[in-house]
Structures are given as C-alpha cells and as structure tokens.
Amino acid sequence: MRYLSPSLLAAQQSASAVPHVRVEVRERIANTARPAWERLYAGDEPDHHHAAAMPGDGSLVRARVDPSTGALYLQRTVAPGPGSDFEVWSYQATVSASAGISATAAGANVLVFYVDTDGTTVKCIESTDYGASFGGPATVVAAGSAVGWMASGLKSDGAALLVYSVGAVVYAVKRSGGSWGTPTAWSNSVASVTGLACCRVVDFDVVVAGADAAGSAKVWTAMYGDGFNRPPDTWSALREIARADSGSSVEFRCPSLDRADCYRVSFIEKYSGSQAYSRPLWSNLPPLGDLVAHTWREPVPFDLSSEYGVAITHAGDYAWLSTPSGVWRAPLVTPPLDLTDDVLDVQMECGPFDGRLRVVLRNDDSRYSDLSPTIIKRGSQVDISPGFVTSAGAEVSEGLRFWIEGWEHASARGGATLTLFARDGWSLIEGWRARREYAWAAGDASVYQILSFVLARAGLQYGCRTSSDTLGSLRPAFAIHPGEDGRTAVRRLLAMVRDVVLMSGENAVGIDPLADDDAVYSYGGGHPVISGRYAVRTPGHNRVQVFGRGVMIDSLDWAGVADIYDRLAQVHDVNLTTVDEAQERAIAVRREAEMASLAGEVVVPVNCAQELYDVVTVTAAAAGLAAARRRVMGVALRYSRSGHAVYEMRLALGAP
C-alpha cells in the first residue's frame, strides 16, 4: 500500500470528507520525457562525419567534414533556438575524410578531435571560452595504421578520454594534467567496428557499433573505468543493446550517447536488401538507470534518412540533435496539464495483467474541442491521484500512472464532454513485440533477469519488494519468438515462480505473495464497508504433479482431496532438474489455486493508497468475519461529480 499521511488517513475514514481527485497529463512515457522534436534547421550540407557538443554557457558547437574536400568546418551558435542561424560554418583544417571526428565539452572547455590527412595522426583543438575560439592543433597520438572511428569524454578538471578504433581494435588514451598518455588497447574483442560514442558521467560510458566473430551486427555498451563503477583505466565487458544476425543484410553504425535526464543513445540501422534504408534508431534507460543496470528500452526509429546518424547533446531543459544539415531540439521538462477542475467522472479498474482508466472531462464551452495545442495525445501519461480535502488542505496519494490510448468527444442536450481512455504499464508491455528470436540457454539468466530484460524493452524498470528464492535461482532455457508480445512472455515467466508483478506507477514491482503476509489495512471498523460479498470456491486443482528432468513431485491438499476427491494439475518442465526446484514449482501452482479458493468483493469509501495484492482484514458480522485476512485481487475506483456524486472503491478479494 502506498503512503498515507495521518491527515489523509483520518479524512478517508471520516463520513464527511470532501473528495479530491487530481488528474494530470504529462509529456512522458514510462515516466521518461517523451522528446517532441522540433526541427530548427534544414540545410543542404552533405551527410558525412559530424559531431556536436554543448559547453557550460549553453551554446551549440557543431563540427562536420566535407566528404569531397576533407575540409573540417566548425560552427558555434550562442543561445540556440528558433530563428538561430545554423547555416554559417568556419573552415578549420583539411583532415582525413574517411575517419570519424569527435567533440566533447565541460564547463568552458570544448575539445574537437580529428584525424590528419595521413589517416593515422589524431589531433585535437581546444577552446577555453565555450567554443568562441580554438587554439592550434595538438597531436594526441600517431597510430600505426589508419584510424577509423573516435569518441571522447571530458571532465570538469580538464581530464579527458579519447577512444578510437584501428581496424577491429579500440584504443583508449587519457589526458591528465594537460598531457596525453600512452594509448592502450581494450580488453574486448570484436570482428569489426563501425562507430564509437562516449560520454562521461561517473565513469566513461562507451557505445560500440560493429560485428562479432559470427558476423552478427551489434551495438554494445562498455564502461571505461574512472573509479566509480569500474576501477580506473579498465574496460568492462561488452553488453548488447541491439543485434541483427549474420545474413540479415543489416549493419549498425555511427552511435551517439548522451546523459541528460536519462541516458539516450542513437545509432544507424542500415539495411542493404530490397527496399534498402538507412535511418537512426534511438533508445533510453529509465531516469535512474545506468550502464550497470543496462535496461535499455526497445530502440525506436527516427524519421530521417542518414548514413552517419545524429549527434545527441543537451543543455538546460532541452535535448538537441544535430546532423550536418539539420538541428532539432526537444524540451526535457514540459509542465503537466492539470485537468482536475474539469473532471466529471473517473472510472479505474486494475487487476492482474491489466489496468484501465476512463476520465470524462467537461467540454461544454469547447475547451477541449481542439486538442492539438495540448499535450493530450496518444501515449501521453495520465497521473491520477485519489485524495480528500484534509485538515492540511487537499491531499492525494500519488503513484497511479496510465497512458492514453484514445479519446472520444460526445454531445447531448446542449452539453459536451471529452472522454480519455488509458491503460496502465501492462499496455506498454503488451505493445512490445520481439523483433527476433531471443533465446537463453539453461543457466544463462535467472527468471528475474529475463523479466528485467522484457520489462525494460517496454520502458519499465523492474524491482522487487519481496521475492521467492526461485525467482533468482531458477535459470531456465527460455525463448521469446519473433512477434510474441511482452505480456505473453512475462506471463510465461511468472508461471515458473509464485511471484507476481504489480504495476506501481511507472515501475513493475515484484511481490512474493505469502499466505502469512501481514495485513496493511482494515475494513469494517474505522473504515466502513458499504457492501460486501464473501464467497468460498472450490479450487481448480488440489493435487499437483510436477515432472522435471529426472525428478517428479506429487503434492496434495489432503483436506481438499477428502472433500471432493483429487483434481489433478500436471506440469512438465525440463528446466526443473532437482527435487527442490520441482517442489517449488508445485508450491507455486498450488499457491495460485489456494488464492482463488476465496472470492468476493467489498465496496468501501475510497482508500487512497490501496494497491493490488495488499493483504487486508475485513470485519463483517453478517458473514461471520472478524478481522478476516484477504488479499486484494482487483481495485476499481469510481469518482463522479455529475448527477449523483460517487466516490467509492470496489475491491475484489481472494485468499491471503
């Protein structure tokens, strides 16, 4: 159950409390800002190697290489925005046209790296006045062979890291105390490198595009340690963001990486088959995610044709994209649209694997006839917060998140309304489809780790309040087939354990629902019950046989067998190789049936903090219940200010 302040608790148990339901729409998906990109410049510069960085004054420094002449051009735009001139470039040097370039900034310092015309000498020019002027070139390294790709990161103290590729080997060279050190080769191995990106947050975070030894095109992340998550000057192993199997005619290249409100990465997906294309894809981590968690959402196409991708950077409240011929920006912070005063009716229903919301707004004066100026659009986040007017003022319990799936205008007898239809995080999971076969061999990953992967692809962060041992210990062979949706995959995984998943706001929260869980709230005493139904059901099975690889468990509910004789459920799973694993599966299957052995519902004044799967007590003398423990298996809220006022909650009940 969510937090309740003492004053809100008192109000919701008062017979005279005044309802207050806050409804807001936000430009967010899964609690991450949804970039609404605005293109500020569309020029005719050729698509080729380029870079962008934003120093501490918020100016935009761009660099590009002309593919026909090898000319390196720079551009600095002070206070970039609509109306800025992004067309004027200044010639800086003639460089290798085949090698990548890189730019990085911190405070007043800006570094731009390029490869000299010999194709092997890496040079750096530096600005100490936010890119207004640059000093002469300094040699960073003279590589033994042609340099391919480069990326860089800069710290506020002037220390910097340059990573560059020579063939399939990535090298790292650091600047400390103003001097560049000796390059060292990384500890990883790939078959080819087709792009590098880097940004410095607490360590140096690196993205690598290329192919592995099997010929599969991939985008990986790795960390070059700066003493936080990795020891200084050490590489982490590569971890995969995207993969296209050998023979798919797909190549990944030209990544870019930035950390503003969250990590965002972009890279080019180039398909060379029929109907060939080359376009950027982008992905992000949750706001609190990092490269250690590695919970990247499914990469999303960006509407642009490009071979060299977009450079991502940020300053202030805006994220920026740059190509030689384009500049875009998107706000990272958009004020919420508060609908509270216009709400006529709210209906919310949440159960296992689905949650739905319907909000009716007044539109008698046509205030919502044209939604285009607003952030009410498909996918926008709706925050609904039930509450009351308390002794401390209007208070709510926050934490319910839904995402708009559609809306409906209606009119009758001179009145007009707008109804929003939205669903909870399960709709995001259901909307994810496997792009290819995802397969884990037995022992590769635990059920928890596979769940984390699937939920992250839908943009949701996964964590557990409580968990069974099996969730972390069972490492099954598991496959998600192309086209399978995330909700189906999650349900198949949860069938292996007794754990459940609660959608709590933008997070997927794991819970191990044990029969002896403590009750967190009581109904029928201080919090009255308006009406109730309390039922006993016959479980679908009272005997469970589990067949694993060389093991079998026969688990019986003897009291149930005595009542109705045995009703059998059988489970066959070759992932189960020990008696303990088979026993745990039998317990999970029996536990599900046990929770369904009691049913019913209560209608109560709204408990603002009630959550699915909470254990509560119910006192109902007519049913012979005195502080009887029940588990909440469904939560429905109704709030109406039109006609007959309603503010109540219906809770579906099961066995604890």
C-alpha positions in Angstrom: 0.0 0.0 0.0 1.2 3.5 -0.8 2.0 6.0 1.9 -0.9 7.8 3.7 -0.3 10.9 5.8 -2.1 10.9 9.2 -4.4 13.7 8.0 -5.3 11.8 4.7 -5.9 8.6 6.7 -8.2 10.5 9.0 -10.1 12.1 6.1 -10.7 8.9 4.2 -12.2 7.3 7.3 -14.4 10.3 8.0 -18.1 10.2 7.0 -18.0 13.9 5.9 -14.7 14.0 4.0 -14.7 16.0 0.7 -13.3 14.1 -2.2 -10.3 15.5 -4.2 -9.0 13.6 -7.2 -6.1 15.1 -9.1 -5.8 14.3 -12.7 -2.7 15.4 -14.8 -1.4 14.7 -18.2 2.3 14.7 -18.8 4.6 14.5 -21.9 6.1 11.3 -20.6 6.1 7.6 -21.3 7.1 5.2 -18.5 8.0 8.4 -16.5 10.7 9.3 -19.0 10.3 12.6 -21.0 8.9 11.9 -24.5 11.0 14.1 -26.8 8.8 16.2 -29.0 11.5 17.1 -31.6 11.2 20.4 -33.3 13.4 20.8 -36.4 15.1 24.2 -36.3 17.3 23.9 -39.4 17.1 22.0 -42.7 20.1 22.8 -44.9 21.8 21.2 -47.9 25.2 20.2 -46.3 26.2 16.7 -47.4 25.6 13.8 -44.9 29.0 12.8 -43.5 31.1 12.6 -40.3 30.0 15.2 -37.8 29.9 15.9 -34.0 28.2 18.3 -31.6 28.8 19.4 -28.0 27.3 22.0 -25.7 29.6 23.7 -23.2 28.5 25.3 -19.9 27.1 28.5 -21.5 24.5 26.5 -23.4 26.0 27.4 -26.9 25.8 24.7 -29.5 29.2 23.8 -31.1 28.9 21.7 -34.2 31.7 20.1 -36.4 31.4 18.5 -39.8 33.7 17.1 -42.5 33.1 17.8 -46.2 33.3 14.4 -47.9 34.6 15.8 -51.2 37.4 18.0 -49.9 38.1 16.8 -46.4 37.5 20.3 -45.0 36.7 20.4 -41.3 34.2 23.1 -40.5 33.1 24.4 -37.1 30.1 26.3 -36.1 29.1 27.9 -32.7 25.6 29.1 -32.1 25.1 31.1 -28.9 21.7 30.7 -27.2 20.5 28.3 -30.0 16.8 28.3 -30.6 14.1 29.1 -33.2 15.5 31.7 -35.6 19.1 31.0 -34.9 21.5 30.9 -37.9 22.8 27.3 -38.3 24.0 27.8 -41.9 27.3 29.6 -41.3 30.4 27.4 -40.9 34.0 28.3 -40.5 36.8 26.4 -42.1 39.2 24.9 -39.6 41.6 22.4 -41.3 41.8 19.8 -44.0 41.5 16.4 -42.5 41.0 12.7 -43.3 37.6 12.5 -44.9 37.3 8.8 -44.2 37.9 8.9 -40.4 35.4 9.9 -37.8 35.6 13.1 -35.7 34.5 13.7 -32.1 33.6 16.7 -29.9 33.1 16.9 -26.2 32.6 19.8 -23.7 32.6 20.5 -20.0 32.3 24.0 -18.5 34.1 26.5 -20.7 36.2 23.8 -22.4 35.5 22.3 -25.8 37.7 19.6 -27.4 37.4 18.6 -31.1 39.3 15.6 -32.4 40.1 14.8 -36.0 42.5 12.6 -38.0 45.1 14.3 -40.1 45.3 13.8 -43.8 47.8 11.0 -43.3 44.9 8.9 -41.9 46.8 7.9 -38.7 47.6 11.0 -36.7 44.9 12.1 -34.3 44.9 15.8 -33.5 42.9 17.9 -31.0 42.0 21.5 -30.9 40.7 23.1 -27.7 38.6 26.0 -26.7 38.6 27.5 -23.3 35.9 30.1 -24.0 32.9 27.9 -24.7 33.9 27.4 -28.4 34.2 31.0 -29.3 37.9 30.4 -30.3 40.2 27.4 -30.6 43.9 27.0 -30.2 46.2 25.3 -32.6 46.1 21.6 -33.1 48.0 19.3 -30.7 48.9 15.7 -31.6 47.2 13.2 -29.4 48.5 10.0 -30.9 50.2 8.7 -34.0 48.5 5.4 -34.7 50.3 2.7 -36.6 47.5 2.2 -39.1 44.5 4.0 -40.3 42.2 5.4 -37.6 38.5 4.6 -38.2 36.2 6.0 -35.5 36.6 8.2 -32.5 34.6 9.3 -29.4 35.6 11.3 -26.4 34.6 12.4 -22.9 35.7 15.4 -20.8 35.7 16.1 -17.1 35.4 19.4 -15.4 39.0 19.3 -14.2 40.2 19.0 -17.8 41.0 15.3 -17.7 39.8 13.7 -21.0 39.5 10.3 -22.6 39.7 9.6 -26.3 38.7 6.2 -27.7 39.5 5.4 -31.3 39.5 2.3 -33.5 42.2 0.9 -35.7 40.6 -2.0 -37.5 38.7 -4.0 -35.0 40.7 -2.9 -32.0 39.6 0.0 -29.8 42.3 2.0 -28.0 41.9 4.4 -25.1 44.2 7.4 -24.4 43.7 9.8 -21.4 44.8 13.3 -20.8 45.8 14.1 -17.3 47.4 17.3 -16.1 47.3 18.7 -19.6 49.3 15.8 -21.2 48.1 12.9 -23.3 49.3 9.5 -22.1 50.1 6.3 -24.0 47.3 4.5 -25.8 46.2 1.1 -24.6 44.2 -1.5 -26.4 40.9 -2.6 -24.9 40.3 -6.0 -23.3 37.4 -6.9 -25.6 37.3 -8.5 -29.0 35.0 -7.9 -32.0 35.3 -8.6 -35.7 34.7 -5.0 -36.8 34.0 -1.6 -35.5 31.6 0.7 -37.4 31.2 3.5 -34.8 32.0 4.7 -31.3 30.3 7.0 -28.9 31.3 8.2 -25.4 30.0 10.4 -22.6 31.4 10.9 -19.1 29.1 10.7 -16.1 30.8 8.9 -13.2 32.9 6.6 -15.4 33.4 6.9 -19.2 30.5 5.3 -20.8 31.1 3.9 -24.3 28.9 2.6 -27.1 30.4 0.5 -29.8 28.8 -0.4 -33.2 30.2 -3.3 -35.2 30.0 -7.0 -35.7 31.0 -10.1 -33.7 33.0 -13.1 -34.8 29.8 -14.8 -36.0 29.1 -11.9 -38.4 26.2 -10.6 -36.4 25.8 -6.8 -36.4 25.6 -5.4 -32.9 25.5 -2.3 -30.8 27.2 -2.8 -27.4 27.9 -0.7 -24.3 31.0 -0.8 -22.2 32.5 1.2 -19.4 36.0 2.6 -19.2 36.6 2.9 -15.5 37.1 6.2 -13.7 36.9 4.7 -10.2 33.2 4.7 -9.7 31.6 1.5 -11.1 34.9 0.4 -12.6 38.5 0.6 -11.4 40.4 3.4 -13.2 41.6 2.6 -16.7 39.9 -0.8 -17.0 37.3 -1.9 -19.5 34.1 -3.7 -18.7 32.8 -6.5 -20.9 30.6 -5.6 -23.8 26.9 -5.7 -23.3 24.4 -5.9 -26.2 21.8 -3.2 -27.0 20.9 -4.4 -30.5 21.7 -7.4 -32.7 21.0 -8.4 -36.3 22.0 -11.9 -37.2 24.6 -12.6 -40.0 22.9 -12.7 -43.4 20.2 -10.3 -42.4 21.8 -7.5 -44.6 21.6 -5.2 -41.6 24.6 -3.1 -40.3 24.7 -0.9 -37.3 26.9 2.2 -37.3 27.6 5.8 -36.1 26.3 5.7 -32.5 25.9 8.8 -30.3 25.4 8.8 -26.5 24.3 11.5 -24.0 23.1 11.7 -20.4 20.6 14.5 -19.7 17.5 13.5 -17.7 18.4 9.9 -18.6 20.9 8.1 -20.9 19.9 8.3 -24.5 21.6 6.5 -27.4 21.2 6.7 -31.1 22.7 4.6 -33.9 22.1 3.9 -37.6 20.4 0.8 -38.8 21.4 0.3 -42.4 19.5 -2.4 -44.4 21.0 -3.2 -47.8 18.4 -5.6 -49.1 15.4 -4.8 -51.3 13.7 -1.5 -50.1 17.0 -0.6 -48.6 17.1 2.1 -45.9 19.5 3.8 -43.5 17.9 5.5 -40.6 18.6 6.4 -36.9 17.2 4.4 -34.1 17.2 5.7 -30.5 16.8 4.2 -27.1 16.9 5.2 -23.5 17.4 4.0 -20.0 15.0 4.7 -17.2 15.8 8.0 -15.4 17.6 6.2 -12.6 19.2 3.6 -14.9 22.8 3.3 -15.8 25.1 1.1 -17.9 25.4 -1.3 -14.9 21.7 -1.9 -14.9 21.7 -2.0 -18.8 17.9 -1.8 -19.0 17.6 -0.2 -22.5 14.1 0.1 -23.9 13.5 -1.3 -27.4 15.2 1.1 -30.0 12.7 3.3 -31.8 13.1 4.5 -35.4 13.6 8.3 -36.0 12.1 9.8 -39.1 15.3 10.7 -41.0 17.3 9.1 -43.8 21.0 9.2 -42.9 24.2 7.2 -43.2 26.0 9.0 -40.4 23.3 9.4 -37.8 22.5 12.1 -35.4 24.7 13.6 -32.6 22.9 13.9 -29.3 23.7 16.5 -26.8 21.9 18.7 -24.2 21.9 21.9 -22.3 19.5 23.2 -19.7 16.0 21.9 -20.3 16.5 20.8 -23.9 17.9 17.9 -25.7 19.5 18.5 -29.1 20.1 16.5 -32.2 22.5 17.5 -35.0 23.4 16.4 -38.4 25.4 18.5 -40.9 22.1 19.6 -42.5 19.8 19.5 -39.5 19.3 20.8 -36.0 16.5 19.6 -33.7 15.6 20.3 -30.1 13.1 18.9 -27.7 12.1 20.0 -24.2 13.0 17.7 -21.4 10.7 19.4 -19.0 7.1 20.1 -20.0 4.6 21.5 -17.4 1.8 19.0 -16.7 -1.7 19.7 -17.9 -3.8 19.8 -14.8 -7.3 18.5 -15.7 -8.6 18.3 -12.1 -11.1 21.1 -12.2 -12.7 19.8 -15.4 -13.1 16.1 -14.3 -16.7 14.9 -14.3 -16.2 11.2 -13.9 -13.3 8.8 -13.3 -13.5 5.0 -13.6 -10.4 3.0 -12.9 -10.1 -0.8 -12.8 -6.8 -2.6 -12.1 -6.3 -6.4 -11.8 -3.5 -8.8 -12.6 -2.1 -8.2 -16.1 -4.4 -5.2 -16.9 -5.3 -1.8 -15.7 -7.7 0.6 -17.4 -8.8 4.2 -16.8 -11.6 6.3 -18.2 -11.8 10.0 -17.5 -14.7 12.2 -18.5 -14.0 16.0 -18.8 -16.4 18.8 -19.3 -16.3 20.3 -22.7 -19.5 22.4 -22.7 -17.5 25.5 -23.7 -15.4 23.6 -26.3 -12.3 24.0 -24.2 -11.1 20.5 -25.4 -12.6 20.6 -28.9 -9.2 21.2 -30.4 -6.5 19.1 -28.7 -3.6 20.0 -31.0 -2.3 22.8 -28.8 -2.3 20.5 -25.7 -0.2 17.5 -24.6 -3.3 15.3 -24.8 -2.2 12.8 -27.4 -1.8 9.1 -27.9 0.8 7.8 -25.4 0.7 10.8 -23.1 1.0 9.8 -19.4 -2.0 10.3 -17.1 -1.3 10.6 -13.4 -4.4 10.0 -11.3 -4.1 10.7 -7.6 -7.1 10.0 -5.3 -7.4 12.1 -2.2 -9.5 14.2 0.1 -9.6 17.7 1.5 -8.0 17.2 4.8 -7.1 19.3 7.8 -3.9 20.1 6.0 -5.6 21.1 2.7 -6.2 19.0 -0.4 -4.1 15.8 -0.1 -3.6 12.9 -2.5 -1.9 9.6 -2.8 0.4 9.7 -5.8 1.5 6.7 -7.8 -1.1 5.7 -10.4 0.1 6.0 -14.0 -1.7 5.3 -17.2 -1.0 6.1 -20.9 -3.6 7.5 -23.3 -4.8 5.0 -25.9 -7.6 7.2 -27.3 -10.4 9.7 -26.6 -14.0 10.4 -27.6 -15.9 13.7 -28.0 -19.6 13.5 -27.2 -22.5 15.9 -27.0 -26.1 15.7 -25.9 -28.8 18.1 -24.8 -26.6 21.1 -25.1 -23.7 19.6 -23.2 -20.4 18.2 -24.4 -17.7 16.0 -22.9 -14.3 14.6 -23.7 -13.5 11.1 -22.5 -10.0 9.9 -22.3 -9.2 6.2 -22.4 -5.9 5.0 -20.9 -4.2 1.8 -19.8 -1.5 1.1 -17.2 2.0 -0.3 -17.7 0.7 -3.7 -18.9 -0.3 -2.0 -22.1 3.3 -0.9 -22.6 4.4 -4.5 -22.1 1.7 -5.8 -24.4 2.7 -3.3 -27.0 6.3 -4.6 -27.2 6.9 -7.3 -29.8 10.0 -9.4 -30.1 11.9 -8.3 -33.3 13.8 -11.5 -33.5 14.2 -14.8 -31.6 15.5 -14.1 -28.1 16.9 -17.3 -26.5 18.5 -18.0 -23.2 20.2 -21.4 -22.7 19.7 -23.1 -19.3 22.0 -21.4 -16.8 22.3 -18.2 -18.8 20.0 -16.0 -16.8 17.6 -16.2 -13.9 13.8 -15.7 -14.2 14.4 -12.3 -12.6 17.0 -11.3 -15.1 14.8 -12.4 -18.1 11.9 -10.5 -16.6 14.0 -7.4 -16.2 15.1 -7.6 -19.9 11.5 -7.9 -21.2 10.1 -5.2 -19.0 13.0 -2.9 -19.8 12.3 -3.3 -23.6 8.9 -1.9 -22.8 10.5 1.0 -20.9 9.6 -0.2 -17.4 12.0 -0.6 -14.5 11.7 -3.8 -12.5 12.4 -4.2 -8.9 11.1 -6.4 -6.1 9.5 -5.6 -2.7 9.6 -9.3 -1.8 10.7 -12.2 -3.9 10.9 -16.0 -3.8 14.2 -17.8 -3.9 13.2 -19.4 -7.2 13.0 -16.0 -8.9 16.7 -15.5 -8.6 17.9 -19.1 -8.6 15.9 -20.7 -11.5 17.9 -20.2 -14.7 15.7 -21.8 -17.3 16.1 -22.4 -21.0 13.7 -19.8 -22.4 12.9 -18.4 -25.8 10.8 -15.4 -26.9 9.7 -16.0 -30.5 9.6 -13.2 -33.1 6.2 -11.4 -32.9 5.5 -12.6 -29.4 4.2 -9.7 -27.2 5.9 -8.9 -23.9 2.8 -9.6 -21.7 2.7 -13.1 -23.0 6.4 -13.6 -22.3 6.0 -12.2 -18.8 3.1 -14.5 -18.0 5.1 -17.5 -19.2 7.9 -16.5 -17.0 5.7 -15.8 -14.0 4.2 -19.3 -14.4 7.6 -20.7 -13.4 7.5 -19.0 -10.0 5.0 -18.0 -7.3 5.9 -14.3 -7.7 3.5 -11.7 -9.2 4.1 -8.3 -10.8 2.3 -5.2 -9.7 2.2 -2.1 -11.9 3.1 0.6 -9.4 3.2 3.9 -11.3 5.9 3.6 -14.0 7.6 0.6 -12.3 6.9 -3.1 -12.4 7.2 -4.3 -8.9 7.8 -7.9 -8.0 5.9 -9.4 -5.0 6.1 -12.9 -3.4 2.5 -13.3 -2.1 2.9 -15.4 1.0 -0.1 -16.8 2.9 1.2 -15.3 6.2 1.9 -11.8 4.8 0.9 -9.1 7.3 -2.3 -7.2 6.8 -1.6 -3.5 5.9 -5.2 -2.1 6.4 -8.5 -2.9 7.9 -12.1 -2.6 6.6 -15.2 -2.9 8.6 -14.0 -0.9 11.6 -12.7 2.6 11.3 -13.0 2.3 7.5 -16.6 1.3 6.9 -17.8 -1.3 4.4 -20.7 -0.1 2.2 -21.5 -3.6 0.9 -19.8 -6.9 0.6 -19.9 -10.4 -0.8 -17.7 -13.1 0.6 -17.5 -16.4 -1.2 -15.8 -19.8 -0.9 -14.8 -21.5 -4.1 -13.6 -25.0 -5.0 -10.0 -24.7 -6.3 -9.4 -25.9 -9.9 -7.0 -28.5 -8.5 -6.0 -29.9 -5.2 -3.2 -32.2 -6.4 -0.2 -31.1 -8.4 2.3 -33.4 -10.2 5.4 -31.8 -11.5 7.6 -33.6 -13.9 11.1 -32.3 -14.5 14.3 -33.8 -15.9 14.7 -37.0 -13.9 12.5 -35.7 -11.0 8.8 -35.9 -10.1 6.9 -34.3 -7.2 3.3 -35.2 -6.2 1.9 -32.5 -4.0 -1.6 -32.9 -2.4 -4.0 -30.8 -0.5 -5.3 -33.6 1.7 -8.3 -31.6 3.0 -9.4 -30.8 -0.5 -8.9 -34.4 -1.6 -11.1 -35.5 1.3 -13.9 -33.1 0.3 -14.1 -33.5 -3.5 -11.5 -36.3 -4.2 -8.5 -35.3 -6.2 -8.4 -32.8 -9.0 -5.1 -33.0 -10.8 -2.9 -30.5 -12.4 0.3 -31.6 -14.2 3.3 -29.5 -15.0 6.1 -30.7 -17.4 9.2 -28.6 -17.5 12.7 -29.9 -18.3 14.2 -26.8 -16.7 13.5 -28.5 -13.4 16.4 -30.8 -12.5 16.3 -31.0 -8.8 13.7 -32.1 -6.2 13.8 -28.6 -4.6 13.1 -26.9 -8.0 10.2 -29.3 -8.7 8.9 -28.8 -5.1 9.0 -25.0 -5.5 7.0 -25.3 -8.8 4.4 -27.4 -7.1 4.1 -24.9 -4.3 3.7 -22.1 -6.8 0.9 -23.9 -8.7 -0.9 -24.9 -5.5 -0.5 -21.3 -4.2 -2.3 -19.9 -7.2 -5.2 -22.3 -6.6 -5.2 -21.5 -2.9 -5.5 -17.8 -3.5 -8.6 -18.5 -5.7 -10.3 -20.6 -3.1 -11.8 -17.4 -1.5 -13.6 -14.8 -3.6 -16.0 -11.9 -3.2 -15.7 -8.1 -3.0 -16.3 -5.1 -0.8 -17.4 -1.7 -1.7 -15.8 0.9 0.5 -15.2 4.6 0.7 -12.0 5.3 -1.2 -8.8 4.2 0.4 -6.4 6.5 -1.5 -3.4 4.3 -1.0 -4.8 0.8 -1.7 -2.8 -1.4 -4.1 -3.3 -4.7 -5.8 -2.0 -7.7 -3.9 -2.1 -6.0 -0.5 -3.4 -8.2 2.4 -6.2 -6.5 4.3 -8.6 -7.6 7.1 -12.3 -7.5 6.7 -14.8 -7.4 9.6 -18.4 -8.3 8.5 -20.6 -9.7 11.3 -23.3 -10.9 8.9 -20.7 -13.1 7.1 -19.1 -14.2 10.4 -15.9 -12.4 9.6 -13.9 -10.7 12.3 -10.6 -9.2 11.1 -10.6 -11.9 8.4 -7.5 -11.7 6.2 -8.0 -11.3 2.5 -5.7 -10.4 -0.4 -6.8 -7.6 -2.8 -7.0 -9.2 -6.2 -8.6 -6.2 -8.0 -9.1 -2.5 -7.4 -11.8 -0.4 -9.0 -12.3 3.3 -8.3 -15.3 5.4 -9.2 -15.4 9.1 -8.9 -18.3 11.1 -10.3 -19.2 14.8 -9.9 -22.0 14.7 -12.5 -25.5 13.9 -11.4 -25.4 11.6 -8.4 -22.0 12.2 -6.7 -20.0 9.0 -6.2 -16.6 8.4 -4.7 -16.1 4.8 -3.8 -13.8 1.8 -4.3 -14.6 -1.8 -5.1 -12.0 -4.4 -4.0 -12.0 -7.9 -5.4 -10.9 -10.3 -2.6 -9.0 -13.6 -2.6 -7.4 -15.8 0.0 -4.4 -14.2 1.6 
